[in-house]
Amino acid sequence: MVPYFLVKAASLAALCLLGCIEFAVWAQAAGPQEYRWFQGAKFGMFIHWGPYSVASVEASWPIMVPDSSLSYDDYVALPSRFNPVKFDAKAWVRLAKAAGQKYIVFTTKHHDGFAMFDATNTDYKITKTPFGRDVFAELAQVAREEGMPLGIYYSPPDMHHPGYRDMTRPAHEHPFGQPERTEWENYLDYMEAQLRQLLTRYGDIAIVWFDGLEGQEKFHGERFHKLIHELQPKALINDRIGVPGDFATPEQRIPKSPNEIAGMWETCMTINDTWAYNKNDRHYKSARDLIWNLADIASKNGNFLLDVGPTPLGTIQPEFRDRLLRIGTWLRSNGEGIYGAVAGPIQDRADLRSTAKGHRVYLYLAEIPKNGRVTIKWSSTSQVQGASILASGKKLRLMQTPSGLEIKVPRSLGSSLIPVIALNLNAASAWLPLILLPLGDMHEPRFEVAGFRLAPRSYYHIDSNTSIL
């Protein structure tokens, strides 16, 4: 995103504000309806699932690196043992809803080339396993019934296709493909056929999430962007097929500031350390740490795509389920400050994060100070009418001190996973959504407020005649 915008006005009918005011506006992507939806959703479920769950290994990578403990032949034979008889699409979607997640992205094909849908151009697919069912079709149907937006993860790399690499050579020799071979165009046609099927037979697709790895230009991303725009014009596309996408995708990390990425972005992250089910990986992040990550990401204008790896039987393991439900419980009391919010005015502090929406600023506390006081710098304390604990509504005492605005907080808040304080602003102070406008093929960010189209910069002034200075 971009640094905050300070807007000053005397009487702006377009802003629905009266009187001489000064207020801050933080950047929010909200242009076309799909951008507005995505930026407001904030929290989604990523699902990495396939025959690799049988072996408790990372998706695909055992056949892409030379020192794997699992041989290529053993890996490609896993589908014969894949029979997730306890798979229940409704249970998955309802778990996502209970966790407060607003969309799901499912791995329809990972780098190993195995199709988790009934692909018509390969036998290396879920419907040729002992299970025999199209799990993506079932998930898509339930998602529609439950009103859950659904996205597809689709890997351009495909270790199982002879057009992608020379299959007579060890797989690890060419994990990133061989576009110099004449067979490469055949592989791109294969990709198109599968994407066309995914985009036409499974209903609305909200997101197309590519994962092109190295040298993404070889996949001719423009071709597939055009296909997606023709077949699913409302679908958002990420940034991993060699051309700029609608949103960036930092992996297993959170940007340091709202200004690091100019545009929409989404951090994808695992609950433990594996992009798949792995019974041996016990390095689970705590529910508190995951909630802090969500607040941290929201405070920088991002989305949080949190991964689960279902078991070989098709269930979500208890360690994942418990954490998701605890996040959902926290969001039911504190989600007001997450969903639809934008980066708040307090940045670059290790002890708290902030978001803003409408006439409120939300402070997320990493811990309760020993003296029971949270102090923030605020340019105009007259803007703040009061403070309260968001989850309970309990009012908190405010005091102006030489160090800034001081908020007295009870020590009992320390028992909360991540306590949230809501600051109530006066009627003349508000955070308004700015509209992210992708221009041209590069999706160069532009912003719009009150009908004005603005190029990104750190400060704007609007005078009483509503002219941009």
N, C-alpha and C positions, 0 to 999 in steps of 0.2 A: 504494500500500500504506500501511501505517501504521508508526509508529516501533516499534523493537524492544520486546518484552515481556520483562521480567525475572521469572522464576518461581522461588520458593524453596519447598522441600519437605523434610520429614523422612523420610517413607516413603510414596510414592504408588504403590500397586499399579497404578493405571491408567496410570501413566507408565513402568512396568517399570524403576524405578530404586530402588536401595537406599541407605540411609544418609542422613546429613545432608548435603545438597548445595545448591549454588546454581549456576544455569546460565541462559544467555540463550536466548530463543526468538525467532526473527525471523519475521514474517508470511509465510505461504505460502497461496495459494489452493489448496484441495485438497478441496473439499466433494463434490459429486456427481462421479461418475467422469469425466465430460467436463471438469470444471474441473480435476481432478487431472491429467488427461492434458495439457491445454493448458499449465498452469503448469509442468509438468515438461519439456515439449517444447523450449521456449526459442527454437528456431531454425527458420524456415520459408522456403520459396521463394515469392515473388510472381511471377506471370507476366503481363505486359502484352503482348498480341499481337493483331494484327488487320491489316486491309488498310493501315492507316496506316504499317506497317513498309515498305511499298513506297516511300513518299515520304520516309522517314527524318524523320518529324515526330512531335511529341508526340501521344499518343492524344487524339483529339477536339478539342483546343483550337484548332486552326487554323480551325475553323468557328464557334467560340464567341467569338472576339475580332475586332474590326474591322480590324486592321492586319496580318492574316496574309499571308504571301507565297504561300499556296496558296488558290485560290478555292474557294468552296463547291462549284461544279459539278465541279471537278477532284477535290476530296476525295471526294465521294459516288460518283465513277466509279472510285475505286481498287479496289473489289472485282473489277472486270472484269480487273484485272491481277494479282490475288492468286492465286498458284499455288504453294504451298509444297511442292514435290515431294520435298523431303528431310526432311519432318516425320517424326519417329520418337518416338512417345510413350514407348517404353521407354527410349530414350536420355535423354530429359528426366528421367524418374523416377529412373533410376540415377545420373544426375549429381547430383540432389538428395540421394540417399542417400550418394553418395561425398563430398559436401560436409558431411555430418553434419546435414542438414536433416530435420526430423521431420514436416513437413506441407507441402502445396502449396496455394496459392490461385490460381485461374485466372480471368482476365477473360472471363466468358461474355457480357457485354454492357457496353461502355463508354458514355460520354455520347453518342457519335455514333449510338447505336441499333443498330449492326451486331451481329447475333447470331453468336457463335462456337460455336453449336450448331444443331441442326436444328429451330429453332423452327417450330411449326406455324401461327403466326398472322402471319407476315411472309415476304416473299421477300428481304428485306435480310439475308442470312445466308450463312454459310460454304458451305452445300450448294448455293448458287446461283452460286458462283464457278467458275472453271475447275477448281479442285481438287475440288470436289464432295463432300468427305467431312466427316463430323461429327467434328471433331478432339476435341471434349470427350468424346464417347462413347469414342473410342480412349484418351484420357488416363484416363478413369474406369476403364476395363477394366484397363489396365496398373497403375494405382494400387491396385486391389483385389488383383491378382495379386502385387504387390510389397509389400503391407502398408503402403502409404503413405496416411495420411489426406488427404482431398481436400476443399478448400473452394471455394466459388464467390464471385467478385466479381461483383456485379450492380449496375449503375448505375440508380437511379431516374430521373435526367434522361435524356431520349431526344430528341435533336435531329431525328430522322427521323420522328417520329410526329405526325400532325396534331392529336391530342388534347393533346399536350404544349405545342405552340406554333402560332401562325398561320403556316402554311407559305408563305403568299403574301408574307410580309415577310422581309427579310434575317435570316438565322439569328442574327447577333450581337445583334439587337435584344432577344431574349428567351432568353438562354442558360439562365436558371433557371426557365423554364416560365411558363405563364399559368393558374394555378388558378382565376382569376375567370371563365374561359370555360366555357360549358356542356359543352364537349367533354371537360373534365377528368376527369369520372367514367368516361368511356369509356377514357381512358388508364390510369386505375388498374385497370380491369378487364383491360386488355391486360397490364399488369404482373403481375397475379395469374395470368393464364393462363400466362405464361412461367415464372414462379416455380414454379407448380404442376408444369409439365413438368420443370423442372430438379430438383425435389425428389422426383419419382416415377419418372423413367425412367433415372436414372444411378446408382442404388445409394446407398449411405450418403454423406451430405454432412456433413462435420465442422464446417464453418464457413460462415456466410452473411455476406459482407462487402459491406455497402451503401456507397454513396458519394453521399450526397444533396446535397452542395454547400450553397448558401445556402437558407434558408427551408425546412428539412427537414420541418417540421410539415405542410406541404401534401400530403405523401405518405401521411398517415394510417398511421403506423408501427404502431399497435396492430393494425390489420387484418393486416399482413404478419407481425408477430410471432406472432399467433394461427395463421396459416396454417403457418408454419414449425414451431411447436410441435406442430401436429396431424400434419404429414406427416413431419417429421424431428425427433422430440422430443429427440434427443441433440445436435443441431446448436447450436453457439454462434453468437451474433449480435453484431455490433459495434455501435457507437454513432452511426451516421451515417444514421439515417432518422427523426430527430425524437423518438425516445423512448429512454430509457436502455437500453443493451445489456449484454451479459455482459462486454465488455471495451472499454476506450478505445483510441483509435488516433492517437497523435501522429504527425505526418507530417514526415519529413526532419529530425527533431530527437529528442534524448534528454532526458527529464526530468532536472532538476538533482538530485533526491534521491528516495529511496524513498517519501517522504511526499507528493510532489507530486500523485499520483493515488491516490485511495482506492479500490482495486479492481484487478482484472486489467487489464493494458494491453500493447499491442504497438506498438512503433515500426516503421513501414514506411519504407523508404529505398531509393534507387537506388544502383547501383554507379557510374554516372557522374552526369549531371544530368537525364536524360530518362526519363520513364515510357513507354518504348517503345524499339525499335531505332532508333538514329540514328548512321549511319556518320560523321557530322561531329562528334559529341560525343566528344572524346578526354579529357575531364576525369575519368579513372578514379580512384577511391579505391584506395589500395594494399591488398594483402592484409593487411598489418600494421594499417592503420587500420581495416579492416573487423573484424578479430579484436578490436581494442581496443574497437570499438563493441559487439560482442557481449558482451565481458566487462563493459563499462560498464552495458549494459542488464540483464544478469543480476544485477549487483551491486545493482540497484535494483528487483528483483522483476518485470522486464518480459520480453517476448518480442521477438525481432528477425525481422521479415519483410523479407527482402532481395530486391529485384526484379531480374529479368532481362527483357530485351526480345528475343525470338527474331527472327532475320532473316526477310526475305520468303520465303526458301526453307525456313524451318522449323528451322534449326539455331541453336545457342547460340554466339555469336561467341567466338573464342579468348580475348579479353581478359576476358570474364566467366567462361568455363570455367576458365581458369588460376587466377583468384582463388578461385573456389569450391573447386577441388581443393586449393589451399594451405590454405584454412580447414579443409577436411575432414582433411587430414594433421595439422594442429595439434590438432583436436578428438580425433583418435584417441589422442593422448597426454595431452590435458588436459581432455577432455570431462567427466571425473568431477566437476570443479568447476563445470560449467555446467548439465548436465542435472539436473533435480530439485533444484537448489540454490536457496537463498534469499539475500536481502541479508545481507551479512556485517557484522561489528561495526566495521570500519574504514571510515568514510565521510568525505566532504568533504576528500579529499586529491587533489591533482593528479597525484601521482607513482605512485599505486597504486589498485586497486580490490579489493574483497573479496566473496566469497560464502561460504556455510556450508552444510554438510550432515552430519548425523549427528555423528560425533566429530571432524570436521575443519573447519578454516577455510582458505580458499584466497586467496592474495594474488597479484594480477596486477600485474606491474611494468611501468610505462611505460618505464623505463630502469634500468640498473644504476648505483647511486651510485658516484661516483669513488672513495670510500673503501671500497667493497665491503661496506658495512653498511646493512641496512634496519632502521630502528627504529620500533616501533609501541607505542602506549600500550595496556596491558593491565591490567585491574583486579586480576586475581589470576594472577600468573605461575605459581603451582603448578598451574594448570589445564593448562598446555602441557607435554606430555611430550617433544615433539621436533618437528623440522622437516626437510623434505626437498624436493628438486626433484621436482615431480609427474611430469614426463615420464620421468625416469630413475630415481627412487627414491633418488638420492644424498643422504645425510644431511648436514645443515647444522648448524653450531655455533650454540648459543644462549647468550646472556649477559644477565643482568639489569644494567642500568645506571641511573643517576639519571634518564635521559631516557625509559626504558621498556625493553621487551624488544628486544634487538638480535640480528639474524640475520646471520651472515657468509655472503655469497654470492660465488661465483667470478665473475671478470670474463668468463669464457668464456660465461656465460649471455647476454651481450649479443648473441650471434649468433642467439639464438632470436627468433622473430617477437614473441611476448609470453611471457616466462618466467613460470612459476607456481610459487609456494612453497606447500606443504601444511603446515599446523600440525596436529599430532596432539594432541587433547585427552585428558584422563584419562577414565576410565569414568563418572565422575559428572558430566561436562559434555557436553551434547548440544544440537543444534538440532532441534526437533521441528516437524513441519508443523502449521500452524494451518489450519482449514477455513473458507474463505470461504463464507458463507451468504447468498445473495440473498434479501431479504425484501420481498415486495410488488412492485408494478410498478416502483418506483424502484431496485430492486436495491441497497438501502442496505447497505453492508458490515457484516457481523457476523462474529465469529470464534469458533471452538470449539477447545478444547484439553482433553484428558482428560475429555471429556464435558460440559464447561462451556461455555455460550454467552456470549460476551463482546461488549460494544460496543467499538468502537475507542477506545483511549486509549493514552498513551505508556508506562504502567507498570502492571503487575499483580503482586500478591503472593498466593501460595497458601501457607497455613500448613500445619502438620503434620496438621491435620484435613481438609485439602483444601477449605477454604472460600475463596471469592473475597472478598478485602477491597478 
